[in-house]
Amino acid sequence: MAFDLSSEVQKKIKKQAIDEELTPSDMIRKILQLEVKSNKTRQRLSFNLSDEEIQQLAIRFGVAEDDKRAVKQQVAELLIRHANKAST
């Protein structure tokens, strides 16, 4: 079931879901006092990169242009530093 809710309401529900380590779907089930069928989940961030963007990042991070794993690791470390800086 999909709902057309204001972006503010959606943000609040999604934030609460993240804070409680639930998916947004499970958070809605919890709000509705329905059974939450899954266990707490580890939230993942994902986004798409083109081959060209991977090459750009590889050059930026000084790793081999064909080493997607190294690029992924460097991106993860950069995001962790960003999050830590933002929370201080």
C-alpha positions as CSV (number, residue, x, y, z in Angstrom):
1,M,0.0,0.0,0.0
2,A,1.4,3.4,-0.9
3,F,0.5,6.7,0.7
4,D,0.8,10.3,-0.6
5,L,2.0,12.0,2.5
6,S,3.8,15.3,2.9
7,S,7.5,15.2,2.7
8,E,7.7,16.4,6.3
9,V,5.6,13.4,7.5
10,Q,7.7,11.0,5.4
11,K,10.9,12.4,6.8
12,K,9.7,12.0,10.3
13,I,8.6,8.4,9.8
14,K,11.8,7.5,8.0
15,K,14.0,9.1,10.7
16,Q,12.1,7.3,13.4
17,A,12.5,4.1,11.5
18,I,16.3,4.6,11.3
19,D,16.5,5.6,14.9
20,E,14.7,2.3,15.8
21,E,16.7,0.3,13.3
22,L,13.6,-0.6,11.3
23,T,12.6,-0.3,7.7
24,P,10.1,2.4,7.0
25,S,7.5,-0.3,6.2
26,D,8.1,-1.9,9.6
27,M,7.9,1.5,11.3
28,I,4.4,2.0,9.7
29,R,3.4,-1.5,10.9
30,K,4.5,-0.6,14.4
31,I,2.7,2.8,14.3
32,L,-0.5,0.9,13.2
33,Q,0.1,-1.6,16.1
34,L,0.5,-4.5,13.6
35,E,3.0,-7.3,13.9
36,V,6.4,-6.2,12.8
37,K,7.5,-9.3,10.8
38,S,11.3,-8.6,10.5
39,N,14.0,-8.2,13.0
40,K,15.8,-4.9,13.4
41,T,17.7,-4.2,10.2
42,R,21.0,-2.7,9.4
43,Q,20.3,0.2,7.2
44,R,22.3,0.5,4.0
45,L,23.1,3.5,1.9
46,S,23.3,2.9,-1.8
47,F,23.6,4.9,-4.9
48,N,24.7,4.4,-8.5
49,L,28.0,5.4,-10.1
50,S,28.7,5.4,-13.8
51,D,32.0,3.8,-15.0
52,E,33.3,7.3,-15.6
53,E,32.4,8.4,-12.1
54,I,34.2,5.4,-10.7
55,Q,37.3,6.3,-12.7
56,Q,37.1,9.9,-11.5
57,L,36.9,8.7,-7.9
58,A,39.7,6.2,-8.4
59,I,42.0,9.0,-9.6
60,R,40.9,11.3,-6.7
61,F,41.6,8.6,-4.2
62,G,44.8,7.4,-5.8
63,V,43.7,3.8,-6.4
64,A,43.7,1.7,-9.6
65,E,40.9,2.8,-11.9
66,D,39.6,-0.8,-12.3
67,D,39.6,-1.5,-8.6
68,K,35.9,-0.9,-7.7
69,R,36.4,-2.5,-4.2
70,A,39.2,0.0,-3.4
71,V,37.0,2.9,-4.6
72,K,34.1,1.6,-2.5
73,Q,36.3,1.4,0.6
74,Q,37.6,5.0,0.0
75,V,34.0,6.2,-0.4
76,A,32.9,4.5,2.8
77,E,35.8,6.0,4.7
78,L,35.0,9.5,3.3
79,L,31.3,9.1,4.3
80,I,32.3,8.0,7.8
81,R,34.5,11.0,8.2
82,H,31.7,13.2,6.9
83,A,29.2,11.8,9.4
84,N,31.5,12.0,12.3
85,K,32.3,15.7,11.5
86,A,28.6,16.5,11.1
87,S,27.8,15.0,14.5
88,T,30.3,17.1,16.4
